[in-house]
Amino acid sequence: MFLLFIVLTLSVPQQPREVVEAYEVCQKFQTLMAEDLDFNRAFEATFTKSPTRRREIAIAEGEFGNIDTAQVDDALLIDAFKSRMLILYLMMPLMSPDTKRDEAVFFPPRIKAIFEGKAPKRPSRFRAFSLQLRRDAAYLRAHLERLAKDRPDVAERIHKFKQEVLSTKLEPPNDVVKPLTAYSRGRVLGLDEPYYQIGNYAVAREGNEMRIIGIRFFTRLF
């Protein structure tokens, strides 16, 4: 029995410390999101701290159309990206309503307008756009909280989303996870810079720690 244990132990490859840390930072992101769906807090705790990478993430993932982002301030781009991601997370518990009546309650005109909004074509209007996204996110959160308070089924939807999606434990595979190159989401990384794909998360080394550089959690709506 002891020899069998040794054989089984030796047959399981040990993941490099870098891979373990990559999984840990992704798990931390999900854990923080599951607490209160606060994307900003989870972002600040787990995503890249590099201003350059943050800007490129916002451009690559924010889906801001054909606007000339070179003329838009870093802070505005990043804030708009955070608001859009928060809107998407807040929307997820309401997806696939059971009835047409539920759909009308979950997505009244004011909420639908949030998802139908488009990025401006002129950089001079991006500040107003970013501020509107922040207001939209706050309005959607209040809407979701009102529904959860009035309807047990919505409260259960939120609970299931947190437990079944955001609280799912991320486990490394049996095979050793190897780094990739040629990250394709914008110019976040150079072609030769290594990164790891951990489920829907892209993770890269930044100094002495691993940080998230991208997330493709679900089909985007914008």
Secondary structure as UniProt FT lines:
FT   HELIX           2..11
FT   HELIX           17..36
FT   HELIX           39..46
FT   HELIX           51..62
FT   TURN            65..66
FT   HELIX           69..71
FT   HELIX           74..91
FT   HELIX           92..94
FT   HELIX           100..106
FT   HELIX           109..116
FT   HELIX           123..125
FT   HELIX           126..150
FT   HELIX           152..160
FT   HELIX           161..166
FT   TURN            186..187
FT   TURN            191..192
FT   STRAND          195..198
FT   TURN            199..200
FT   STRAND          201..206
FT   TURN            207..208
FT   STRAND          209..215
//
